[in-house]
C-alpha cells in the first residue's frame, strides 16, 4: 500500500552529497580556504534567516541587511578585490564564484544580491579612476554601502546597443547630465551608488557612469513583486537631470558598452555558480528523500528509475561545477569575455538547477509542493527553490541568447550573424 508519511526532519538541512562526490583536485592554492570560509559565514549569518527571506513579500523594509552585512563581516565581500582593499587573491573570480555557490546553496536570491555587489559592480569599478575606487571600495567591502548595477530598461535588456537605450548621458563642461529609467535593478531601494549604462548623447556609443544615489533627480520606485528571488529586491530607478562628475566615468566616455559587457560576462559565470548551488541543494534534498521515503513497501532509493535519474543529475552537476571553474579561471587569466565557456557554464548550470528542482519535488510528492504543513508547522524548501530557479535562466543573459553566443563561436559570425 502506498504511503505518504512526512519526511523526518523536514525543516532540517540534509547531508551534503557534494562532500563525498566532488573533489577540488585542480583548485589553485590561493583559494583552497574560500569554500570553508564561505560555508561557515553562510551557516552563521544566512541560514538562520534564509527561509524567511525566501518567503517574504518584497518591500522597502525587507532588504536582508543582517545576512548582507554578516557575510561582509566574514570577508566574503573582500574576495573579489586586490590589495590594499580586498583579499588580494591570485584567482579572485574563481574564489568569488565559489562564495556565490555556497550562498546560493542556502538562498538563491541572496546569491543574486552578492552577484550584484561583488561581481557586476566589482568588475565595473575596476574601470574607475584610482581616487574613485579609494572612496567607494572600503564601504562596499564592509557592507556599509550597497551598490546597484543598471543596464536594463523597460525596452532594453538582452539588446544593449546604443539605439536600444533610452537613458541618455549628455556631456557638459564638467561631466554629464543623465535622464532616463532603468528597470529590474537589484539593491536599488537601499543603494548608495549606481553603476549605470547610458547612451552617450545622440552618438552611437554608450558611456558607463558611477552615480551617487543621493544626487538630486534620482528617484527609486516601489519594489517589484516577483515569483521568486524575493530577497533580491528590485525596483525602477528614474533619473531626471542628474549631474555626474566627469571623473565618475567607468572607463573611457563612449566606451561604456565594453565596460558593461565585461561586467556581464563575469556576472554570467557568477550565475552559473549560483545555478550549481541551487542544483546541489535540490539534489541533496532529493537524495535524502529517496533514502527515507517508502512506497509500495520499499524505499524510493531502491527503484532504478530514481537511482539512474539522480546519478545522471550528480554527473551533470560535476560537469557544471567544472565548467564554471574553467570559465572563472579564464577571466582570472585576463580574458575579459571568457567565451564561449562563460555562456556554456551559465546556460548549462541554470537549466540543470531547474531540472533537479523539478525532480526533487517529484520525489517528495505532495511535500515537495508544500511550503508549510498546517497540522505540524513543518516547513519545506523545495517550492522556494523551484520559484527561485527559473530566473537563473533569464537574467545575466537569457539562455537562448547565450546559445546564440556559443553558436557564433562554433559556426562563425559570418554565418550566424
C-alpha positions in Angstrom: 0.0 0.0 0.0 1.3 3.5 -0.9 2.3 5.7 2.0 2.6 9.5 2.2 4.5 9.7 5.5 6.1 13.0 6.2 9.8 13.3 5.8 11.8 13.1 9.0 13.3 16.5 9.9 11.6 18.3 7.1 12.9 21.6 8.2 16.4 20.4 8.8 19.2 20.6 6.3 20.0 17.3 4.6 23.5 15.8 4.5 25.7 17.3 1.7 26.3 14.7 -1.1 28.9 17.1 -2.5 31.3 16.3 0.3 31.5 12.7 -0.9 31.1 13.0 -4.7 33.1 16.2 -5.6 36.9 16.7 -5.2 38.6 20.1 -5.8 41.7 18.4 -7.3 42.6 21.3 -9.6 41.8 24.2 -7.2 44.6 26.8 -7.0 46.3 27.0 -3.7 45.3 30.6 -3.0 41.6 29.8 -3.0 41.6 26.5 -1.1 40.3 28.1 2.1 37.5 30.0 0.4 34.8 27.4 0.3 35.1 26.6 4.0 35.2 30.4 4.9 32.0 31.0 2.8 30.2 27.9 4.1 30.9 29.0 7.7 29.8 32.5 7.0 26.6 31.3 5.4 25.8 28.9 8.3 26.2 31.8 10.8 24.6 34.7 9.1 22.4 33.5 6.3 21.0 30.0 7.2 19.0 31.2 10.2 17.1 33.8 8.2 17.1 32.2 4.7 13.6 30.7 4.7 12.1 34.0 6.0 14.0 35.8 3.2 12.7 33.3 0.6 9.1 33.6 1.5 8.8 37.3 2.3 6.9 39.8 0.2 9.2 42.4 -1.3 9.1 45.8 0.5 11.4 48.7 1.3 11.9 47.3 4.8 12.6 43.8 3.6 16.2 44.1 2.4 18.2 41.4 4.2 20.7 43.6 6.0 21.6 41.1 8.7 22.7 38.5 6.2 24.2 41.0 3.8 26.4 42.7 6.4 27.0 39.4 8.2 28.6 37.9 5.1 30.6 41.0 4.6 31.9 40.9 8.2 33.3 37.4 7.5 35.3 38.6 4.5 33.0 37.4 1.7 32.8 40.9 0.1 36.6 41.3 0.2 37.2 38.2 -2.0 36.9 39.9 -5.5 39.3 42.8 -4.8 43.0 43.3 -4.9 45.0 44.7 -2.0 45.1 47.1 -0.3 41.3 47.0 -0.1 40.4 43.3 -0.6 41.8 39.8 -0.1 44.4 40.1 -2.9 43.9 36.6 -4.3 45.5 35.4 -7.5 42.2 33.9 -8.6 39.6 36.4 -7.4 36.9 35.5 -9.9 37.1 31.8 -9.1 37.0 32.5 -5.4 34.0 34.8 -5.8 32.1 32.2 -7.8 32.8 29.6 -5.0 31.4 32.1 -2.5 28.4 32.6 -4.8 27.8 28.8 -5.0 27.8 28.5 -1.2 25.4 31.4 -0.7 23.1 30.0 -3.4 23.0 26.6 -1.7 21.1 28.3 1.1 19.5 31.2 -0.7 19.5 31.8 -4.5 18.1 35.3 -4.0 21.0 36.3 -1.7 23.4 34.9 -4.3 21.8 37.4 -6.7 22.4 40.2 -4.2 26.0 39.1 -3.8 26.4 38.8 -7.6 25.3 42.4 -8.0 27.5 43.7 -5.2 30.6 41.7 -5.7 30.7 40.6 -9.3 28.8 43.1 -11.6 29.8 46.2 -9.6 33.2 44.9 -8.7 34.1 44.3 -12.3 32.6 47.7 -13.3 34.5 49.5 -10.6 37.8 48.0 -11.9 37.4 50.6 -14.7 37.1 53.5 -12.2 39.9 56.0 -11.5 42.1 55.2 -8.5 40.7 58.0 -6.3 37.1 57.0 -7.0 37.9 53.4 -6.0 39.6 54.6 -2.9 36.4 56.5 -2.0 33.9 53.7 -2.5 35.6 50.3 -2.2 36.0 50.3 1.6 32.3 50.8 2.1 31.4 48.1 -0.5 33.7 45.5 1.1 32.5 46.3 4.7 28.8 46.0 3.6 28.2 49.6 4.9 27.4 50.7 1.3 25.1 48.9 -1.1 25.6 49.1 -4.9 23.4 48.7 -7.9 24.2 47.8 -11.5 21.9 49.2 -14.1 21.8 48.3 -17.8 18.3 47.0 -18.3 15.4 49.4 -19.3 11.7 48.8 -19.9 12.5 48.1 -23.6 16.2 47.2 -23.5 17.6 44.1 -21.8 19.4 41.5 -24.0 19.9 44.2 -26.6 22.1 46.9 -25.1 23.2 48.6 -28.3 23.1 52.4 -28.2 20.0 52.6 -30.4 18.0 50.5 -27.9 18.9 52.6 -24.9 16.6 55.4 -23.8 18.7 56.6 -20.9 20.8 59.5 -22.1 24.0 60.9 -20.7 24.5 64.4 -22.1 28.1 65.7 -21.9 28.7 69.1 -20.1 31.8 71.1 -19.3 32.3 69.3 -16.0 30.7 65.9 -16.6 27.3 64.5 -17.6 23.6 65.1 -17.1 21.6 61.8 -17.1 18.0 61.3 -17.9 16.1 58.0 -18.2 14.6 55.0 -16.5 16.2 51.7 -15.5 14.2 48.5 -14.6 14.8 45.4 -12.5 17.6 47.0 -10.6 18.9 44.8 -7.8 19.5 46.6 -4.4 18.0 49.8 -5.8 15.9 50.5 -2.7 18.9 50.7 -0.5 21.7 51.5 -2.9 24.3 54.2 -2.1 25.9 54.1 -5.6 24.8 53.1 -9.0 26.9 51.8 -12.0 24.7 52.8 -15.0 24.9 52.3 -18.7 23.7 55.2 -20.8 23.6 56.2 -24.4 26.3 58.9 -25.0 24.2 61.8 -26.1 23.0 61.4 -29.6 26.1 59.3 -30.5 26.0 55.7 -31.5 28.0 54.9 -28.4 27.5 54.2 -24.7 29.1 55.5 -21.5 29.1 53.8 -18.1 28.9 56.1 -15.1 29.1 55.9 -11.3 26.1 57.8 -9.9 25.7 58.9 -6.3 22.2 57.8 -5.4 21.7 60.8 -3.1 22.1 63.1 -6.1 19.2 65.4 -6.8 16.9 63.9 -9.5 17.3 60.3 -8.5 14.1 58.5 -7.7 13.6 54.9 -6.8 10.2 53.3 -7.4 8.4 50.7 -5.2 9.8 47.2 -5.1 8.7 44.8 -7.8 6.6 41.8 -6.6 8.1 38.6 -8.2 7.5 34.9 -8.3 10.9 34.2 -6.7 14.2 35.7 -5.6 12.3 37.8 -3.0 15.5 38.6 -1.2 16.9 40.1 -4.4 14.7 43.2 -4.2 14.4 45.1 -7.5 12.8 48.4 -8.4 12.9 51.0 -11.2 15.3 53.9 -10.9 14.3 57.2 -12.6 17.0 59.8 -13.3 15.9 63.4 -14.1 18.7 65.9 -14.9 21.1 64.1 -12.6 24.6 65.6 -12.7 27.5 63.1 -12.7 31.1 64.4 -12.4 33.4 63.7 -15.4 35.8 61.6 -13.2 32.9 59.2 -12.4 33.0 57.7 -15.9 33.8 54.0 -15.7 36.3 53.5 -18.5 36.5 56.0 -21.3 33.5 58.0 -22.2 31.9 56.5 -25.3 33.3 53.1 -24.5 30.8 52.1 -21.8 29.4 49.1 -23.7 32.7 47.3 -23.3 32.7 48.1 -19.6 29.1 46.8 -19.3 29.7 43.6 -21.3 32.9 42.8 -19.3 30.9 43.1 -16.1 28.0 41.0 -17.5 30.4 38.3 -18.7 31.7 38.0 -15.2 28.2 38.0 -13.8 27.3 35.2 -16.2 29.9 33.0 -14.6 28.6 34.0 -11.2 25.1 33.0 -12.1 26.5 29.6 -13.4 27.9 29.2 -9.9 24.6 30.1 -8.3 22.9 27.5 -10.6 25.3 24.9 -9.3 24.5 25.9 -5.7 20.7 25.6 -6.3 21.1 22.3 -8.1 23.2 20.9 -5.3 20.7 21.9 -2.7 17.8 20.3 -4.6 19.8 17.1 -5.2 20.7 16.8 -1.6 17.0 17.1 -0.6 16.1 14.5 -3.3 18.8 12.0 -2.2 17.7 12.3 1.4 14.1 11.7 0.5 14.9 8.6 -1.6 16.8 7.2 1.4 13.8 7.7 3.8 10.5 7.6 1.9 8.8 4.2 1.4 6.5 3.4 -1.4 4.8 0.0 -2.0 6.9 -1.5 0.8 10.3 -0.3 -0.3 12.4 2.8 -0.2 12.3 5.1 -3.3 16.1 4.7 -3.5 15.6 1.0 -4.3 13.8 2.0 -7.5 16.2 2.0 -10.5 14.4 5.0 -12.1 15.4 7.3 -9.3 18.8 5.7 -8.9 19.6 6.4 -12.5 17.9 9.8 -12.6 19.8 11.1 -9.6 23.1 9.6 -10.8 22.6 11.5 -14.0 22.0 14.7 -12.1 25.1 14.1 -10.0 27.1 13.6 -13.1 25.7 16.8 -14.7 26.4 18.7 -11.5 30.0 17.6 -11.6 30.2 18.9 -15.2 28.5 22.2 -14.3 30.9 22.9 -11.4 33.9 22.2 -13.6 32.5 24.4 -16.3 32.1 27.5 -14.1 35.6 26.8 -12.6 37.2 26.9 -16.0 35.3 30.0 -17.1 36.2 31.8 -14.0 39.9 30.9 -14.3 39.9 32.2 -17.9 38.7 35.5 -16.5 41.3 35.5 -13.8 43.9 35.0 -16.5 42.9 38.2 -18.3 40.3 37.1 -20.8 37.5 39.6 -20.1 34.9 37.8 -22.2 35.7 34.2 -21.1 33.7 32.9 -24.1 32.3 30.5 -25.1 32.9 28.9 -21.7 31.0 31.6 -19.8 27.9 31.1 -21.9 28.2 27.3 -21.8 28.6 27.3 -18.0 25.7 29.7 -17.4 23.2 28.1 -19.7 24.1 24.5 -18.6 24.1 25.1 -14.9 20.9 27.1 -14.7 19.0 24.6 -16.8 20.3 21.9 -14.5 19.1 23.8 -11.5 15.5 23.8 -12.9 15.7 20.1 -13.9 17.0 18.9 -10.5 14.4 21.1 -8.6 11.6 19.6 -10.6 12.7 16.1 -10.0 13.3 16.8 -6.3 9.7 17.9 -6.0 8.5 14.8 -7.7 10.5 12.6 -5.3 8.9 14.4 -2.4 5.3 14.1 -3.8 2.9 16.4 -2.0 5.5 17.5 0.5 7.6 18.9 -2.4 4.7 21.1 -3.4 4.0 22.4 0.1 5.6 25.4 1.8 4.2 24.7 5.3 2.0 21.9 6.8 -0.6 23.5 8.9 -1.1 20.5 11.2 2.6 20.1 12.2 4.1 23.5 11.4 6.8 21.9 9.4 8.2 24.0 6.5 9.6 22.7 3.2 12.1 24.5 1.0 11.6 23.0 -2.5 8.8 25.3 -3.5 11.1 28.2 -2.8 13.9 26.5 -4.8 11.6 25.9 -7.7 10.4 29.6 -7.7 13.9 30.9 -7.5 15.5 28.6 -10.1 13.6 29.9 -13.1 15.0 33.5 -13.1 18.5 32.0 -13.3 17.7 31.0 -16.9 16.6 34.6 -17.7 18.9 37.2 -16.2 22.6 37.9 -16.9 21.9 36.8 -20.5 18.9 34.7 -21.3 19.9 31.2 -22.1 18.5 31.4 -25.6 20.8 34.4 -26.3 23.7 32.5 -24.8 23.1 29.6 -27.2 23.4 32.1 -30.0 26.7 33.3 -28.5 28.0 29.8 -28.4 26.8 29.2 -32.0 28.7 32.2 -33.2 31.9 30.8 -31.7 31.1 27.4 -33.1 29.9 28.2 -36.6 31.3 31.7 -37.1 29.7 35.1 -37.1 29.9 35.3 -40.9 27.1 32.6 -41.0 25.2 33.2 -37.7 25.3 37.0 -37.9 
